[in-house]
């Protein structure tokens, strides 16, 4: 195996594109180095992207935040402006692993690991985040939800990698939240999860909603039909009942050692409901 | 596999080493630099026995490549004591018998030191959450929490 610490995004992309064997990106390493050790993957080339200028920075941009693909959970947690603006997007990411893992793990890595249960993803989807991708032909942006296509697989083409994640400016009276269920209090993989982002008008009526459901399908579900149940309402008990029922209906989970499909359907509805209540409170509505 | 030449700072000392591209920082510390305090428990980032600081950030050295340490500052258990004078955390772990077999202890001390640098007055819950990635199968954890809190108290009044 070769290890190269790329110094520009173009160099990293060219290296990944030119490699005839398996080429992998090294960000925080908390997935890839474990997979290599387990013999699950044997890369011919590992491209470390953390020395590329800007990839470990959090920048303000157009009222929102651009988070470099190499920014760790511990770094993002200490960025108070981000934490107070997008608490839901942050709390999902910060639920992953121990203090040590947070010292290295990245949002972009959790996204590209493409686990159906990745905790960083639903909150980003709910917040309407996008990714910037560097490829051999240049840069392109795409919505978060278009990156994972199936467990362990992404839509990134050969030579492409994520350089940053962008969270847009947060509209007034908007709040976001993320909840997951695990059978213990720390360091486990979500049985089901929900990210919700809600915007209200001055009268307290919900004008925009995004709901993302995790661990209940091969990829995160962008639950438009569940979000619609809240728009035009005050997100009162009746609206929350409708949201819960819609989230449960949209879930397409499997049964495995963490929970049965029925259990996940039930749980994801409850989580969507509770996350919506938190998002509403955070929006000040 | 082509070996990689790396320059880094470990416990304040400039070091140079040669490592394989897929060699972990833990293996470099133990096998090339003779710093055997960090232990390999799981090798997959679950147990925390290999905890070190990398540019001031607590990490599992089994989940860092030696090659990634180029230009970085690494802190290990060997750098915690001041010569023959134990760090307050080390003394506290002895005073409170916060260890039995000792395999997890270097990682827990490095992790606890990292916590107290950020938060000199943590609650018990904050200590438990911070150390949740450091597994100990001997003590049942209570004595570790007492030892960290007692050291924190002494360090605050020092």
Contacts between the chains, C-beta under 8 A, distances in Angstrom:
chain1	res1	chain2	res2	distance
A	1	B	1	6.3
A	1	B	21	5.1
A	1	B	22	5.2
A	2	B	2	6.9
A	2	B	21	6.0
A	3	B	4	6.4
A	3	B	21	3.7
A	3	B	22	7.4
A	3	B	65	6.5
A	3	B	67	4.8
A	5	B	67	7.3
A	5	B	68	7.6
A	5	B	70	6.9
A	26	B	65	7.4
A	26	B	68	7.6
A	29	B	63	5.4
A	29	B	64	6.6
A	29	B	65	7.1
A	29	B	68	7.6
A	30	B	45	6.0
A	30	B	63	5.7
A	33	B	24	7.5
A	33	B	45	8.0
A	33	B	62	7.8
A	33	B	63	5.1
A	33	B	64	7.9
A	33	B	65	7.1
A	34	B	44	4.8
A	34	B	45	6.3
A	34	B	63	7.0
A	36	B	22	6.6
A	37	B	43	5.9
A	37	B	44	6.4
A	38	B	44	7.5
A	46	B	21	7.0
A	46	B	22	7.7
A	46	B	65	7.8
A	48	B	65	7.9
A	48	B	67	7.6
A	48	B	68	6.3
A	50	B	68	7.6
A	72	B	57	7.0
A	74	B	57	5.8
A	74	B	58	7.7
A	75	B	57	7.9
A	97	B	45	7.2
A	97	B	133	7.0
A	98	B	45	7.7
A	98	B	48	6.6
A	98	B	132	5.6
A	98	B	133	2.2
A	98	B	134	7.7
A	99	B	58	5.5
A	99	B	111	6.7
A	99	B	114	7.8
A	99	B	115	7.9
A	99	B	129	8.0
A	99	B	130	5.3
A	99	B	131	7.7
A	99	B	132	7.3
A	99	B	133	5.4
A	100	B	45	6.7
A	100	B	48	5.8
A	100	B	51	5.8
A	100	B	58	5.5
A	100	B	59	5.4
A	100	B	60	4.5
A	100	B	63	7.8
A	100	B	111	7.3
A	100	B	133	4.8
A	101	B	45	5.8
A	101	B	60	7.2
A	101	B	63	7.7
A	101	B	133	6.6
A	103	B	54	7.3
A	103	B	57	4.3
A	103	B	58	5.0
A	103	B	59	4.3
A	104	B	57	7.8
A	104	B	59	5.3
A	104	B	60	7.8
A	104	B	63	6.3
A	104	B	64	7.2
A	186	B	129	6.9
A	186	B	132	4.8
A	187	B	132	6.2
A	187	B	133	7.1
